[in-house]
Amino acid sequence: MSYDLIVIGTGPGGYVCAIRAAQLGLKTAVVEKRKTHGGTCLNIGCIPSKALLYASEKFEEAGHDLAALGIITDKPKLDLAAMMKHKDDTVAANVNGVGFLLKKHKIDAFFGVGTITAPGEVLVKADDGATQTLAAKNIVIATGSDVARLPGVEIDEKAIVSSTGALSLDKPPARLLVIGAGVIGLELGSVWSRLGSKVTVVEFLDRILPGLDGETAKQFQRILQKQGFEFHLGHKVAAVEKQAAGLQVAIEPAAGGERSILEADVVLVAIGRRPVTEGLGLEALGVALDRGRVVIDDQFATNVAGIYAIGDVVRGPMLAHKAEDEGIAVAEILAGQHGHVNYEAIPSVVYTMPEIAAVGATEEELQAKGTAYRVGKFPFTANGRARAMRHMDGFVKILADAATDRVLGMHIVGAGAGELIAEATVLMEFSGSAEDLARTCHAHPTLSEAIKEAALAVDKRAIHI
């Protein structure tokens, strides 16, 4: 069977790439090793975690926040099975939707492990051992990423869990210890903290959320500590031992020093993710790799003709929407168009409460480059809608070029930050300035007014502070 394009992997990058290619008239097939489409994101990542984050947020709200609004209720009771069903139903609807979209666009789907046996040739091995060979003018690798393992700590998905196991615990652990203060660890820690767990976070670095704007991360850490999180920064986990009464976690300062013991009922290993390239046959083909990632040029091409790669297996942030944009771009390139991704306008979101959202450069990055910039900040405590909603934690921070006023980055801590950041992303896509944003009328009262005020603050003329 011969195709114009075969995409290996149907996560957000892969299935979007296939659909765009089909829209452009390319005969397209996909190969997926799971029994369902959607990759990690839809099956055991972004979608189920957001379902639990939303549900646990409502549980927290019912238990602690409604009385201040004049709504008196009995203490809420947790039906974890029903909450997990909500998660599973959400996942099923999304993965089934992807399957429908592939059929709608007449894309052939093959289930099994795909191996590139030669340029233009993919061998698919199904679970039952049956194999078939597919041919294609071009192949796109979109195999995503997997959980990074901590040497010496064996994940059993019961007491010592990855993000996968943390999405399916049968009860809130009394003591949850999270290894890693990145996005995944803090999001899943938030879920179980709201449902009654005491959450302790151990992080090798001396800060949370590596790569995030430093000031933003510091304020967010204070917010999490108010919510009950305990942090051990600048520490590494030396060992995790199972005892009759639970788990004993040995930690020691990253710079060296005395070891101490923390106790936990469940340990979540959330130290990051690694690209999945095993079994693809890349080494035999001579496809260049760099620290496990597939090396590509600005057209998403590898060093082997006809083989391309996108998403978590290549350079850049491991974000579903980044993979989607790359999938669209490579499909358009293969169809003779001019696909492009603006990596300076890729937003990122931490879906805690409050949320964190960012796009563009951090202050630390601008300082490292020697870029002169101005800062405009506005707190949600001075925003009327935030006060009415009782969501006053956080701020909006805008970084603008000192000479041109072009917005170089925006960082938000606050309720709805993940939606608000789209305004900044659109502005930056069109190389907009802080003045452009400041002179744009924003509806009142809305949380988005904080963005306008931060833009005004770049020129030291904010109205409401």
N, C-alpha and C positions, 0 to 999 in steps of 0.2 A: 504494500500500500504506500503510495507516494503523496507527499504534501508539499505545499510551499513553505510551511512552517510547522514545526513541532515544538511545543512548550513543555518542558519537564517541570512539573510542580504547579498546582492550582491554588496557591495562596493568593493574596490580594494582587501581587505583582503578576503572577502567572495567568490567572484567569482574565484579568483586565487586559493584559497583553494579547491573549488569544481572541478576546471579543473585538478589540480594536482592529486586529489583523483581519478578522472575518469581515468587519464592516468595510474594510478597504479592499475587499475582493480576494484575499489570500485564502487558499484552501488550507485549513488549520486543524491540527489535532493537539490534544493535551494528554500527558501521562501523569498519573497521580498514584503514589504508593499507598495512601490511605483509602479507606472504603468510601470516604466522603470528600467532597471538594472543600476548599476554603483555607487549607493549610493550618498552621499553628494558630493564626489570628482568629479565625472563625470557630475552630474546634476546641482549642485548649488555651487560648490567649486573650486577645483584645475583647472579643465579644462576651464570653462567659464571665470574665473578670468585671466588665462594666455592668453586667446584669447583677452581680453580687454587690458591687460598689453602690449601685443605685438602691437596691433593696435594703442593704444594711444602713444606708444613709437615712432611709425612711424610718427604719426601726429606731435609730438614734433620735431622729426628730420627734417621733411619737413619744419616746420616753423622757425627753429632756427639754424640748423646745416649744411644744405647742401651748403649754400653760401660760407662757409669757404673752401669747397672742390671744388669750381668753378662751382657749379650747381645752376643756378639762376632760381627760380620759382616764380610764384605769391604766395601770402599768401594763405596757404591751408584753405579750408572750411570744417567744420565738418558736415558730414552726419551721425548723431548718429544712425538713423534707420538702415543704411547700416552696421554700426559697430556692432550693436546689432544682426543683421542678421548673420554676420560672427560668432559671439559668439554662436548663437543658432544652426547654421549649424555645427559648430565644436562639440557642445554637442551631437547633433543628430547622427553624424557619430560615435562618440565614444560609446554612449550607444547602438546603433544598432549593433556595432561591438561586444560588450559583449554578446548580445543576440545570435548573430551568433556563437560565440565561445562555448556557453553553448550547443546549439543544435548540433554543430559539435562533441562535446564530449559525446553526448547522455545523457545529464544531464536534468532531469525533473525539470521544473520551475513552482512554484506555487505562485500566486500573492495574497497577503492578509497579515494580521497581524498574526505572528506566536507566539503561546504560548506553553511553555513546560508544559504539564499537568502532566507528570510523567517521570521519567528517560526512555528514549527511545520512547517518544510519543510527537508529536507536533500537536496541533490543529491549523488549518489555517482558519481564518475568512476573507472572501472576502468583498469587498466594499458593495456588495448587501446583506450582512448578511449571505450568505451561508457558511456552515462550512464543513470541512472534516478533518479526523484524519490520520496522517502519522506515521509510525513506523520506527525506525532506531536503529541500534546497537550503534551508536554514534551520538552526536549532537554538532555542533560547533556554538557558539554565535559570530556573526560578525556584530553587529547592529550599530557600529560606534558611532558618537557623534553628538550633536546638539549645537546650539548657547547658550552660557551662558547669562542669563538675569541679568539686573541691577535692583535691587529692587527699586520700585517707578518710574521707567521709562518704559512706555508702548510702545512697538514696534508696529507700524501700517504699516510698510513697505512702507510708503509714505514720511512723514516728519521725522519720527524717524525710522531708518531702521537697520536691521541686515545685515550681509554680503549678504544674499539672495536679499534683496531689493536694496542694493547698486550695484548689478550687473544688475539692470534693471531700473535705473532712466530714466525718459523721457527727461531730459535735464541736463546739468552740473549745479549744484547749485552754485550760486555766492559765498556762504560761506558754506563750509562743515566742521563740527566739528566732529572729531573722538575721541571717548572715548576708550582709550587703545592704547598703542604704541607697540603692538606685531606685528607679521608677517601679519596677515589679515588686521589690521588697516592701516599699512604702505603701503601694496600693493594696496589696494583699494583707499587709499588716493592719491597714486601716479597716478593711472588711472585718477581720476577726476582733480587732479592738472594739469596734462598735457593738459586736455581738457578745462581748463580755470577757475577752482574753486580755491578760496583761502582756503587753508587747515590749520586748527588749530587742534593740537593733545593734549589731556589732558590725563596724565598718573599718576596713583597713586604712582608708584615707582619713585625714583629719577634718572631713566635712561630709555632708550628705549630698546626694544628687551631683556626682562629678560631671563637669561640663556645663552645668547650669550657671547662670550669673551668680556670683558669690553673695552679693547682698540679698538677692532673692532667696537663695538657699538658707542663709542664716535666719531670715525672718520666718521662713517656713518651718525650720527646725524648732524655733520657739513655739510656734503654733501647735506642732505635733506634741511637744512636751506638755503643753497645757492640756492636750487631749489624753495624756497619760503615757505617751511613749517614753521609754528610757533608752538613752544612747550611750554606747561605748565606742567613741571614735578613736582613730589611730590605733586600733587593736586588730589582731588576727586570731582566727580560731585554730588552735593547735590540735584539738582532738574532740570528738564527740563519743561519749561512752553511754551505753544503755545500762540502766540500773533498774532494780525492782520498782523503785518509786518514780522512775522517769528517766530523763536524760541529764547527764552531766557534761557541760561544755567547758572545755579548758580554753581560756583566752589569755593572750599576752600582748604587751605593747608591740606595735609594728617595728619600732626602733630598737626593740630589745628590752628585757626587763622581767620583773617577777610575774609568774603565772598566777591567774586566779580562776575560780570555778563559778560558773553560772548554772542554775538548774532550770530545766524546761520540760514540758510535756511533749511539745512538738518543735522541731527545728526546721525552718524553711531555708533552703539554700538558694539564694537569689543573687549570685555574684556576676550575672551577665549571661550572654548567649554567644554561641559559636556558630559559624557558617556550616551548613551541611553540604559536603561534597563527596562523602564516602560512597563508593559504588557507582559513581558516574563514569569511571574509566578515564578521568582527566589526566592522570599521570602517564598512562600508556599512550595517550594522544599527544602528550607534550604541552598540554595547556598550562600556561604560567600561573603560579599561585604565589601569594604574598601573605605570610602568616595565616594561612588557611583560607584566605579570600581569593576569589578568581580575579585576575588582573584584566582590566578592560581599558579601551581607549575612550575618547569622548563620543564615539559612536556606539558604545556598549559592546564592541567586538573584542574577542580574545585574540591571542596571537595565532590561533588556528582558524583558517578561513571557514566561514559559514557557521561558526559557533559564537554565540553571544551570551551575556549574563546580566542579570538585574537583581535588585533587592538586597536581602541580607547577605547574600554570598559575595557581594562586591563592596567597594569602598563606600564610606558614608554612613550616616546613622541608620540603625536597624528600625525603621519605621514603615508601617504598612502603606501609608499614603505616599511616601517616597518611592516605594517599590511600584505602586500603581502608576505614578507619573513616569517612571522609567519604562514600565511595560508599554504604556501608550507611546512614548517617544521611540522605542526601538521598533515597534510595529509600524509606525509612520516612516521611519528610516528605511525599513525593508520594503515598504510599498513605494519608495521613491520620493517621499516627502521629507520635511526638515524637522523631525522631532527634536525637542529640546527640553531640558529640565534646568530651572534656575535654582541651584543649590543654596543660594543666599536667601531664598524665601520658602524654606521648608519649616512649617511650624511643628512644635512638639508640645505635648500636653501630659501632665501628671493628673490622673483622674481621682484625686483625693477630695476631701472637703475641708478647706477651700481647695480649688484646683490651682494648678500652676500651668501657665502657658507661655511659650517664648517663640520668637522668630528672629532670625538674624544674629548679629554679633552680641557678645557679652562685653561688659566693661573690660574684663581681663584680656579678651582677645584684641580689643581696640588698643589697649595699652601696649600689648606685646608687639603690635604692628606699628606703633608710634603714630596712630591716627588721632588727630585732634578732634574732640567731640564735646557736645554739650548734653546735659542731662535734664530731663523734665520728669518730675514725679508728682503723683497725686494719690492720697490715701482714700480708701473706701469709707473711712469714718466720716469724710466730708461729702459723701454722695447720698442724696436724699433717698433714692430707691434702695440702696444697700441698707440704710438705717431702717427703712420701713420693713425690709425683709429680715432684719436682724442678722445680716451677713456682712459685718463691717471689717472683718479681718482682711489685711492685704493692701495692695497698692498697684498702680500702673506706673511703669518706668519706661521712658522713651529715650533712646540714644540717637542723636542726630549729628551729622558731620558739621564741625564748627565753621567751615568755610562755605559749604553749599546748602546746609540745612536739610540735606537728604536724610531720611530716616534710615539708620543702619541696624537698628534692633529695637524690639519691644519685649518687655517682660512683665507678666501679670501674675499676681497672687490674689485670688478672690473667687467668689462664687461665679460660676459661668465663664471662667477665664478661657476655657477651651473653645467656646463660641465667640467670645470677644476678640480672640487673636486673629480671626479671619479678616477683620477690618484692617489690621496692620499688615497682614500678608498681601492683601490686594493692593494696599498703598505702596508697599515695597516692590511689588511686581511691576508697578508703573513708575518706579523711581520717585515716589512722592516725597514731599518735604513735611517737616513738622508744621510749617505755616499752612500748607494745603489742608492738613488734618485739623488744625486749629480753626480754620475758617469754614469748615464743613459743618452745617447745622445738624445737631444731634437731638433726637426726641427727648423730651423731659416729662416725667422723670425716668431715666434709664441708667443702668450700670454703665452703658457705653459713654455716658457723659464724662466718666472718669478718664477715658482715653482722650477726649477733647481737652480736658483740663490739664492733663499731663503734657499734651502738645503745646498748650499755651505756656506751661511752666518752663518749656525749653527756652522760651524768650523771656522768662521771669515775669509773666503777666497772667498767671492763673487767677481766676475770679474768686473761687470759693475757698481759698486758703490764704 
